[in-house]
């Protein structure tokens, strides 16, 4: 994986600092051309990997990339699925029963309650594979070397102890798409335990890693100990701690940690992208 990954929160009005900034981003990126412009600005600064949700608008971005293969020949996308809001919107429009009928085939739900977790682990893996295929259609013909499971699902299955499903995601992505599976989580140490016990070696785990412990389940100390003593490919996200840390201070902390393979961030302007890239290079150089 590349050292620096570019995220998509800003394109879809996700801002952990203020609602006002979210509204401004929503206006700025209402057209797909604005998204492409920002991606091209990131590329001009040496960032060639875009880590994004499977939001409906990403399909349009994929079309643009496919239609200019020479320009984007070195460009990679890391899909993150599922896009939870899509299913939440379906519940609003169709109700719970209607959403289940639309997205879950057969009599799965009734059988699940009869058979319990054993049935869920057995049958849901097949259903999960169908959903992965559906979400991956928009990326056909694009280089997607890593496919991520979103934290809302990863952590749900961690809580349910449905560990077979997490291992099943890893195995299917590898078999069907010749890609590595990545996992986004708010509990990196627990997820690493589960993946290692399931036979997944040196897993790719993306989690909140920052100086103030923002969304770091278990606290900073266990994260630092995990990074120092265990084998994983860690991606640090939310390094600004939801806006609580000055960018330079935040990057200095993350770059000083062991075993951080990549840093994921999003930005709305070329100046902010440049600033983050410069800080990462600065503190990587200090560490070296």
C-alpha positions as CSV (number, residue, x, y, z in Angstrom):
1,X,0.0,0.0,0.0
2,X,1.1,3.6,-0.6
3,X,2.0,5.7,2.4
4,X,-0.7,8.3,1.7
5,X,-4.3,7.5,0.9
6,X,-6.9,10.0,-0.1
7,X,-10.4,9.6,1.4
8,X,-13.9,10.8,0.3
9,X,-15.6,12.2,3.4
10,X,-15.4,15.8,2.1
11,X,-17.1,14.8,-1.2
12,X,-20.3,13.7,0.6
13,X,-20.5,16.4,3.3
14,X,-19.0,14.3,6.2
15,X,-17.2,16.7,8.5
16,X,-16.3,15.9,12.1
17,X,-15.6,19.5,12.9
18,X,-18.7,21.5,12.0
19,X,-22.0,21.4,10.3
20,X,-21.2,24.7,8.5
21,X,-18.2,23.1,6.8
22,X,-20.4,20.1,5.8
23,X,-22.9,22.4,4.1
24,X,-20.1,24.2,2.3
25,X,-18.6,20.9,1.1
26,X,-22.0,19.7,0.0
27,X,-22.3,22.8,-2.2
28,X,-18.7,22.7,-3.5
29,X,-18.9,19.0,-4.6
30,X,-22.5,19.0,-5.9
31,X,-21.1,18.3,-9.4
32,X,-18.9,15.3,-10.3
33,X,-16.4,17.5,-12.1
34,X,-15.5,19.1,-8.7
35,X,-14.7,15.7,-7.3
36,X,-12.6,14.8,-10.3
37,X,-10.8,18.1,-10.0
38,X,-9.8,17.5,-6.4
39,X,-8.7,13.9,-7.2
40,X,-6.5,15.2,-10.0
41,X,-5.0,17.8,-7.6
42,X,-4.2,15.0,-5.1
43,X,-2.7,13.0,-8.0
44,X,-0.5,16.0,-9.0
45,X,0.9,15.9,-5.4
46,X,1.8,12.2,-5.6
47,X,-1.3,10.5,-4.2
48,X,-2.5,7.7,-6.5
49,X,-4.9,5.8,-4.2
50,X,-8.4,6.8,-3.5
51,X,-10.2,5.1,-0.6
52,X,-13.9,5.6,-1.0
53,X,-17.3,4.3,0.0
54,X,-19.7,2.7,-2.5
55,X,-21.8,5.8,-2.7
56,X,-24.0,6.0,-5.8
57,X,-22.0,9.0,-7.1
58,X,-18.8,7.0,-7.0
59,X,-20.1,5.1,-10.0
60,X,-20.0,8.3,-12.0
61,X,-16.4,8.9,-10.9
62,X,-15.5,5.3,-12.0
63,X,-17.0,6.0,-15.4
64,X,-14.8,9.0,-15.9
65,X,-11.7,7.1,-14.8
66,X,-12.6,4.2,-17.2
67,X,-13.1,6.5,-20.1
68,X,-9.5,7.9,-19.7
69,X,-7.4,4.9,-19.1
70,X,-4.1,6.5,-20.1
71,X,-4.5,9.4,-17.7
72,X,-5.5,7.2,-14.8
73,X,-3.3,4.2,-15.6
74,X,-1.5,4.3,-12.2
75,X,-4.6,5.2,-10.2
76,X,-6.0,2.8,-7.6
77,X,-9.3,2.7,-5.8
78,X,-9.9,1.0,-2.4
79,X,-13.7,0.4,-2.2
80,X,-15.2,0.4,1.3
81,X,-18.5,-1.4,1.6
82,X,-21.3,-1.4,2.3
83,X,-22.4,2.3,2.0
84,X,-24.6,2.2,5.1
85,X,-26.7,5.3,4.2
86,X,-28.0,3.5,1.1
87,X,-29.6,0.8,3.3
88,X,-30.7,3.4,5.9
89,X,-32.5,5.3,3.1
90,X,-34.1,2.1,1.9
91,X,-35.5,1.5,5.4
92,X,-36.9,5.0,5.4
93,X,-38.6,4.5,2.0
94,X,-39.5,0.8,2.1
95,X,-39.6,0.0,5.8
96,X,-37.6,-2.8,7.5
97,X,-39.6,-5.6,5.9
98,X,-39.4,-4.0,2.4
99,X,-35.6,-3.5,2.7
100,X,-35.1,-7.1,3.8
101,X,-37.1,-8.3,0.8
102,X,-35.1,-6.0,-1.6
103,X,-31.6,-6.8,-0.4
104,X,-31.9,-10.2,1.3
105,X,-33.0,-13.1,-0.9
106,X,-35.2,-16.1,0.1
107,X,-36.5,-16.8,3.5
108,X,-33.2,-16.0,5.2
109,X,-34.6,-13.8,8.1
110,X,-37.2,-16.4,9.3
111,X,-34.6,-19.2,9.1
112,X,-32.1,-17.1,11.0
113,X,-34.4,-16.7,14.0
114,X,-35.1,-20.4,14.0
115,X,-31.5,-21.5,13.6
116,X,-29.8,-18.8,15.6
117,X,-26.2,-17.7,15.1
118,X,-25.1,-21.0,13.7
119,X,-27.5,-20.5,10.8
120,X,-26.5,-16.9,10.4
121,X,-22.8,-17.8,10.1
122,X,-23.5,-20.5,7.6
123,X,-26.0,-18.8,5.3
124,X,-25.1,-15.2,5.6
125,X,-21.7,-15.8,4.1
126,X,-23.4,-16.7,0.8
127,X,-25.6,-13.6,1.0
128,X,-22.6,-11.5,1.9
129,X,-20.9,-12.7,-1.3
130,X,-23.9,-11.6,-3.4
131,X,-23.8,-8.2,-1.8
132,X,-20.1,-7.8,-2.4
133,X,-20.6,-8.6,-6.0
134,X,-23.4,-6.1,-6.3
135,X,-21.3,-3.3,-4.7
136,X,-18.2,-4.2,-6.8
137,X,-20.0,-3.8,-10.1
138,X,-19.2,-0.1,-10.3
139,X,-15.5,-0.8,-10.1
140,X,-15.3,-3.1,-13.1
141,X,-12.1,-2.5,-15.1
142,X,-10.5,-0.4,-12.3
143,X,-7.5,-1.4,-10.2
144,X,-8.9,-2.3,-6.8
145,X,-6.1,-4.1,-5.0
146,X,-7.7,-3.8,-1.5
147,X,-11.4,-4.0,-0.7
148,X,-12.6,-2.9,2.7
149,X,-15.4,-3.8,5.0
150,X,-16.9,-0.6,6.6
151,X,-16.6,-0.3,10.4
152,X,-20.4,-0.2,10.9
153,X,-20.4,-3.8,9.7
154,X,-17.0,-4.9,11.0
155,X,-17.8,-3.8,14.5
156,X,-21.4,-5.1,14.4
157,X,-20.1,-8.6,13.6
158,X,-17.4,-8.2,16.3
159,X,-20.1,-7.4,18.8
160,X,-22.3,-10.4,17.7
161,X,-19.2,-12.6,17.7
162,X,-20.0,-13.6,14.2
163,X,-16.4,-14.0,13.4
164,X,-16.9,-16.5,10.6
165,X,-18.5,-13.8,8.5
166,X,-15.4,-11.6,8.9
167,X,-13.1,-14.4,7.8
168,X,-15.6,-15.2,5.0
169,X,-15.3,-11.6,3.7
170,X,-11.5,-11.9,3.7
171,X,-11.6,-15.3,1.8
172,X,-14.1,-14.3,-0.8
173,X,-12.4,-11.0,-1.7
174,X,-9.2,-12.9,-2.2
175,X,-10.8,-15.7,-4.2
176,X,-13.2,-13.7,-6.4
177,X,-11.4,-10.4,-6.9
178,X,-7.7,-11.4,-6.5
179,X,-7.5,-8.6,-3.9
180,X,-6.6,-8.2,-0.3
181,X,-9.3,-7.7,2.2
182,X,-9.1,-4.7,4.5
183,X,-11.2,-4.0,7.6
184,X,-12.2,-0.6,9.1
185,X,-12.9,-0.7,12.8
186,X,-13.1,1.3,16.0
187,X,-11.5,-1.5,17.9
188,X,-8.3,-2.5,16.3
189,X,-6.9,-4.7,19.1
190,X,-10.0,-6.8,19.3
191,X,-10.3,-7.2,15.5
192,X,-6.7,-8.2,15.3
193,X,-7.3,-11.0,17.8
194,X,-10.3,-12.3,15.8
195,X,-8.5,-12.2,12.5
196,X,-5.4,-13.9,13.8
197,X,-7.4,-16.7,15.4
198,X,-9.2,-17.1,12.0
199,X,-6.0,-17.6,10.2
200,X,-5.6,-14.2,8.6
201,X,-1.9,-13.3,8.8
202,X,-0.7,-9.7,8.8
203,X,-4.2,-8.2,8.2
204,X,-4.9,-4.8,6.8
205,X,-6.7,-2.8,9.5
206,X,-7.8,0.8,9.2
207,X,-8.8,2.5,12.4
208,X,-8.8,5.8,14.2
209,X,-5.3,6.5,15.5
210,X,-4.7,9.9,17.0
211,X,-3.1,11.7,20.0
212,X,-6.3,12.2,22.0
213,X,-7.9,8.7,21.7
214,X,-10.8,9.9,19.5
215,X,-12.8,6.8,18.6
216,X,-10.1,4.4,19.8
217,X,-11.9,1.7,21.7
218,X,-9.8,0.6,24.7
219,X,-7.6,3.7,24.8
220,X,-4.4,5.0,23.3
221,X,-2.1,2.7,25.4
222,X,-3.5,-0.6,24.0
223,X,-3.3,0.8,20.5
224,X,0.3,1.8,20.9
225,X,1.2,-1.6,22.5
226,X,-0.5,-3.4,19.6
227,X,1.4,-1.4,17.0
228,X,4.6,-2.0,18.8
229,X,4.4,-5.7,19.4
230,X,2.1,-7.3,16.9
231,X,2.0,-8.0,13.1
232,X,-0.5,-6.0,11.1
233,X,-0.6,-3.5,8.3
234,X,-2.2,-0.5,10.0
235,X,-3.9,2.4,8.3
236,X,-4.4,5.5,10.5
237,X,-7.5,7.5,9.9
238,X,-9.2,10.4,11.8
239,X,-5.7,11.5,12.8
240,X,-6.9,15.0,13.7
241,X,-9.1,13.5,16.4
242,X,-12.3,15.1,15.1
243,X,-10.6,18.5,14.8
244,X,-9.2,18.5,18.4
245,X,-5.5,18.4,17.3
246,X,-3.5,20.9,15.2
247,X,-2.7,19.2,11.9
248,X,1.1,19.4,12.2
249,X,1.0,18.0,15.8
250,X,-1.4,15.2,14.7
251,X,0.8,14.1,11.8
252,X,3.9,14.2,14.0
253,X,2.3,11.9,16.4
254,X,1.1,9.4,13.8
255,X,4.4,9.4,11.9
256,X,6.2,8.7,15.1
257,X,4.3,5.4,15.8
258,X,5.7,2.0,14.7
259,X,3.9,-0.1,12.1
260,X,1.7,2.6,10.5
261,X,1.8,1.6,6.9
262,X,-0.5,4.2,5.5
263,X,-2.2,7.5,6.6
264,X,-5.7,8.2,5.3
265,X,-7.1,11.7,5.1
266,X,-9.5,13.8,3.1
267,X,-9.3,17.5,2.2
268,X,-11.3,19.9,0.1
269,X,-8.6,22.1,-1.4
270,X,-5.2,21.6,-3.0
271,X,-3.6,23.8,-0.4
272,X,-4.8,21.5,2.4
273,X,-3.8,18.4,0.6
274,X,-0.3,19.9,0.0
275,X,0.0,20.8,3.7
276,X,-0.8,17.3,4.8
277,X,1.5,15.7,2.3
278,X,4.3,18.0,3.3
279,X,3.9,17.3,7.0
280,X,3.9,13.5,6.4
281,X,7.0,13.7,4.3
282,X,8.6,16.0,6.9
283,X,8.0,13.7,9.9
284,X,8.7,10.6,8.0
285,X,12.1,12.1,7.2
286,X,12.6,13.0,10.9
287,X,11.7,9.4,11.9
288,X,14.1,7.9,9.3
